[in-house]
Amino acid sequence: MPSILSNSAHILLFPFPTSGHIIPILDLANQLLARGLTITILITPANLTLLSTQLIELDRLGSLHTLVLPFPNPPNPSETSLAARVHASSQLSNTIIQWFQSHTSPPVAIVSDFFLGWTNSLASQLGIPRLVFWPSGVQRSSLVDYIWQNDQLSDSDHQIQDNSVISFPDVPNSPAYPKWQACGLSTQYKKGDPSWEFFKNGVLANTQSWGAIYNSFRDLEGVYIDYIKKKMGHGRVWAVGPLLPANDASKRGGSCVMPIDDVMTWLDTKTNSDNSVVYVCFGSRVELTTEQLDSLAAALEISGVHFILCVKLHQEISKEYEDRVAGRGLIIRGWAPQVAILRHRAVGAFLTHCGWNSILEGIAAGVVMLTWPMGADQFTNANLLVDELKVAMKACEGGDSNVPNPAMLANVLAESINGGRAERERVTELCDAALKAVQSGNGSSAKDLDSLTNQLNGLKVKIN
């Protein structure tokens, strides 16, 4: 049994086992460790490789531990939905309880991903509080809560592309979206299905949790933070973002297939003109179709911009294409050191799928974003960027069936670099606000992290 520092609260972190959810909770662990807490991270064997590049850097005092448990498969192999995976994960409950009861200094709280709402009940069984961790934005969590609380759900007889408009009158700014864009997972909901009913109950449990932690900051989503505090009925809501590495970002999330020095050297050749490079990446899970990739590649070529294009390892970019764009286009196959790239002075725009991690990384780097949402929370995130925050330009919209016109996309790419746009001025302001938010002592997110730490240490005192 690992030793626990006697003067620190011990917290169990339980991420959902995908990179987009694990990476920000690791960054949260980094902040909590720096404030003297002891952390155990529940992780699956398949994701140990993802963590290995960051665990040593995070562990300063031997106060970071892992609880390695395999993520259970659904009983029925044909069940592939997220709801089935979440339902299956609850099979870990008894194992966690046994581990907890055998520990000489067990955790005083569980911090778990918003997909894992069932851990609210687990925490009650253990007699400790559960805090929900949202790696997505506060606005998005407000919409998710409204959708499931008010039964704005589809069933198996509904078409996924439901164009009926759903309104959110209670949410700040009263947003409205086509249902297929706003509802995300709820368009897959099957009433009466055990896994989906279990998933729904877990979503509803999030606002019943003892506390909530968001990877966001007040200058970005202050009005929504206040809304969630009112919704939950207490002040135990902490916006602690952007959760990003302060210094070396090259290893965050994995190792780049292309040596990081080669990428930085290529970018250094473009610094005669700051903000001259467009970075194109669609995250770890989104994959363009062949038609979409061909159209995007053509747009990049005819736009005349310098660019870095990230593609999956198995996706094809012809040697002839690479020869034609040589000197102004760099192709990265596989994982890219995104934070390090975005922070480079040569990068001025970011074509993104609008996942929340990518949004925060783009804002913190002060680059204009070009939105191409494809699913999940990405449509509402894109709307937030373009219409409310005004730090982004629309590039494309939609999943597999939507292939952009190369000429039109090329114009957007060129305009993002060459135009003296208001979006660049606004994102620069938000970048400054993001940096100030995490400043020790007076930043809003730093203060929330200090407050969170004090509350968690207070739980240790109560238990002792």
N, C-alpha and C positions, 0 to 999 in steps of 0.2 A: 504494500500500500504506500503510495507516495506521501511524503511529509507535507503538511500544510503549515504555512507561517502562522504562528499563534496570534499575531496582532492584526491579521487581515481576514476579511470576509472571504468565504469560498463560494464561488458562483459556478453553476453548470450552464454552459452555452450549448444549445442544441440547434444547429442550422439544418435547413433542408438540404439534402445532399446533391446539389448542383453548384457549379462554380460561381454563377451569378449571385447565389445566396450565401455561399461559404466565404467568398472573398471579403465582403463588407463586414461580416461578423468577426472575421480574423482581424480586420482593422479596428473594430470595436474592442476586441481582446487586447490589442496593442495599447489602446488608450487606458483600459482598466488596469492592465499590468503596470503601466507607468504610474498609476495612482495607488499602487500598493496592494491591489486585490490579488487573490489566488483564483486561478481559472482552470476548470476542467472543460475540455471541448469534446462533445460526443461526436465521433467521426466514423465513417464507414471505411473498411479496408480499401475500397476502390478509390477513395479520395485522399489517402495518405500521401500519394505522390504530389497532389496539388498543394498540400500543406508543407511538404518537406522543405521547400525553398524558403519558407517564411518562419517555420517554427523556431529555429535557432535564433533568428533575429528578434523574435518576439519575447523569448524567454530570458529575462535579465537576472532573476534571482532564484531560478529553479522553481518558480511558482506557476508555471504553465504545465498542465497535464492533459493527457488524452484518455478518453474512454472509447476504445475501438470496438464497435459492434456492427455486424453485417445488417444492412437494411433489408427487412423481410420482403419477400416477393408476395404479390397477391395470391390467395389460395387457388384462384382460377387463372392459369397462364394466359388465357385469352383476354383477361382484363388488363388493359394498357393505359387507362385514363389516369390523370393525376389523382382523381378522387380515390381510385383503387390503390394507388401507391401510398397515399396519405393514410387510408384506412389500414393498410397492411403495416404501416410504421407503428401503429398503436400496439402491435404485438411485442414491442420492446418494453412496454410498461412494466411487466413483472421483473424483467432483467434489471431495469433501472432501479426499481424499488429494492431488489436484493442487494445491488451494488451500494445503494444509499445506506441501507441498514447495516451493512458490514463495514462501512467507512468509519474510521476513527474521528474524522472531522468532516462530516458531510456538508454539502452545499446549503447555504441559507436561502437561496433563491434559484429559480430556473429562468433563464432568458432563452426563449425559443422563437423560431421563425413563425411568421403569420400563417403559413400553411399548416403548422402543427398546433392548431387550436386545442386539440385533445389534451395537450400537456397542461392545460389549465386544471382539468380534473385530476391529472396525475399529481400536480403540485398540491392540490387540496388533500389528496390521500397522504402525502408526505408531510403535510402541515407547514408548508412553506409557500411564499408567494411566487406567482409566475408573472414575468414581464414579457410582453410580445415585442419582438424585434421586426421592424418593417424595413427591409432593404429597398423598398419602393417608396414613392413620395407620399407626403401627408395628404395632398389632394386626392391621390388615387385611393388611399385607404378610406377617405371620406365617401368616395363614390362606391367602393366595394361594400362598405357597411350599409349604405342606403339601399343598394340593390338587393342584398340578401335579407335585410331587415324588413323590407317592404315587398318581398316576393316578386321582384321584377325579374323573374326567371323564365327561361324557356324550358320546354320539355322536349322529349325525343321526336315529337311530331312537328316541331318548329323548324323552319329553315335557319341555318346558321347565319346566312346573310339577311337578317331581319332588318329592313330599313326603317321600321317604325321608330319614331323619336322618343327617347326617354329623357325626362327632365328631372332635375335635382333641386327642387325649390328650397330645401332646407340648407343646402351646401352653399358656402359663400360664392358670390357671383352667379348663382343659379345657372350652372352650365346645363347644356342639353346636347345630346349626341344621338346619331343612329344607334339603335340597340346593339347591332353587331359589333360596333366599335367600343361602346361603353361597357358592355356586360362581360366580355371576355369569357372566362370559364363558365359563367352562369348560363351561357348559350348552350352548353353541353349538359346541363343539369337534367337528370332523369328522376322525376318525382317517384318516390317509393323505392328507388334503388338503394340498397343498404349502404354502399360506399358513398353515394352522393348525399344521402341524408346525414351520414357521419361527417362528411366534409362540410356540409352546411352548418351543422351544429358547432363545428370547430371554428368556422368563420365568425359565427355569432358570439362565440366565447372570447374572441379577441378584445372586444370593447368591455367585457366583464373582467378582464385581467387586472391584476393589482397595479400594473404600470405598463407604459408603452414607450419604446425607444425608436426614434426615427433617424434614418440617414439623410438628414436635411438640415436647414438652418433658417433662422427667423427671417432674415432679409429675403429669402427665397419664397417661403411659404408661411409667413407669420399668421395670416388670416385663417389658414387651415389648421395651424397648430392650436390657435385659440378655440376654433370650432371643436376639435377633438377633445380638448380639455373639458369643454362644456358637455360634450356628448358622454364622456366617461364619468363626469361628475366629480372630478378631483384634479389636483395639479400634478399628479405623478406621470407627466408626459414630458419626455426629454428629446429635444432635437439636437443631435450631437455631430452633425455632419458639416462639411463633407468629410467622410471617413476615408482618408487617403494617406499614403506614406509621405512623411515630411521630407525625406531625403531621397535615397536610392529607390527608384520605382522600377528598376529593370527586371526584378525577379517577381514582382507582384503577380500572383496567379499562375505562374508557370515559367518555363524557360522558352525563349524565342528560338525557333529553328535557325533563323539567320542571326549571326552574332550581333549583339546590341551595338558594339563598336562600329560595325559596318553600317548599321542604320543611322547612327548619329553622325558618322563621317559623311554619309550621303547628304543628310540634312544640312551639315555645315557648309556644303558647297552651294547652298541656296540662300545663304544669309546676306547676300548683297541687297536683297529686298525682303524685309521682314514680312511675315504673314503671306508668303507667296505660294505655299504648298497646301493642297487639299488632302486631308487624310480620310481614307474611305475604309470603314470597317463596320461589320454588322453583328458583332458580339460572338459569343462562343457557341450559340445554338442556332441562330438564324442562318439559313443557307439559301442563296439565290438559285433560281432555276438556271438552266443553260441559256435560255432566251434572255432572262434578266441580266445575267452576267455579260452576255455578248453586247446588249444594249448599253450597259454601264461602261464597258470597255471602249465602245465606240464613242460615247459621249466624252469620256476622259481624253481620248485621242484628238477629237475635233475641237475641244474646248481651248486647247493651247495651254492649260494650266500645268504646273508641276504637281505631281501627286504621288502618294503612297497608297497602293491598293492591297488590301488583305483578303485572301481567299482561303478556303479550306484546302487541306493537303491534297485531296483527290480531285479538286476542280482544275479544269484545263484552261490555261492561257497559252496561246501558241507562241512558239519561238519567233515567228515572223512579227507578231504583235509587239513582243518585248524589244525586238530590234528596232521597230519603227518608233517606239516611244523612249528608246534608250537616251539617258541623260536627263530626261524630265519626268520619268515614271519609274517607280520602284515597286516590284511585286513581292509581297511577303506571303509565304505559304505556311499556314498553321498559326500558332499563337504569336501575337505581336506584343511588344512592350508598350502598350497603348498610353499609359500615363506619361512615360518618358517621352514618347513621340509628341504628344499633345503639348507638353511643356516646352518643347523646342521653339525658339523664337521664329524659326522659318515657317512654322505651321500656323495658318490663319483661318482655316475652315475645316469642318468635320462633317462628312456625310455619314449619318448614323441611323440605326433602326429605332433609336429613342428608348432603349433600355435605360433604367434609372441610373445604374452605375456609370454608363457612358455619358449620360447627361451631366452628372456631377463632375465627372472628369473633364468634360468639355468646358463647363462653366468655370471650374477652378483653374483651368489653363487660359481662360479668356479668349476662346476661339468661337467664331460664328458657327452655328450648327445648321446643317441642311437636313431636313427631316424626311425619312422614308420609313414610316411605321408599318409593321406587318402583322401584329397580333398582340395578344395579352394586354398589358397596360400601355402599349406604345402609342396608340392613337390618342388617348387622352393626354399622355405626356407630351406628344407633339403639339397638341392644341395649346397646352400650357406654355410651351416654349414660344410658339409663333404668335398667338393672339393675346396672351396675358403678360408674359415676361418680355416678349418682343426681342428675343435674342437669337431667333432662328428664321430661316426661310424654308418654304415648302419645296421639296424636290420631287417626291413621288409619294404614293400612298397605296397600300394594299399588298396582299400576299402573292401567292404563286401565279395567280391569273393576271396580275397587272404588270405589264412590261412598259417601261417609260419610253417616250420618243427620244432618240439620241440627241437630236438637234435641240429640243426644248431643254433637256437635262444639261446639255453642254452650256447653254446660255446661263442657267442657274449657277453652274460651277464657276464660270468665268466671272459672273457678277459678284459672287461671294468673295472673290479675291480682288477684283479690279474696282469695284464700286466703293465709294465713300459712304457706306450705309450706316443708318441709325442703329442697326443690329450690332455692329461692332462697338459702337460707343456704349450701348446698353450692356453688352456682355462684359465689357471692361469694367463697368461699374459693379456688376454682380461678382466678377472675379475678385475685385478689391474687397467686397463685402464678405465673400467666402473666406478669404485669407484672414480678415479681421475676426471672423466668427470663431476661428480655431486658435486665436492668440491666447496664450496662457494668461490668466488673471482677469482680462476684461472682455474677451470674446463671448458672444452669446452661447455658442456651442461648448466652449471650454467651461463656462459657468455651469451649463447643464450637465456636463460630464462630472464636474466637481460635486454638484448637487446629487447626481445619481450615485456617485461613490459614497457620499455621506449617508444617503438613505440605505444603501446596501450594508455599509458598516454598522448602521443602526440596527439592522436586522440581526446581525451577529450578537450584538449586546443583548437584545431581547431574548434570543435563544439561550445564551449563556446565563 
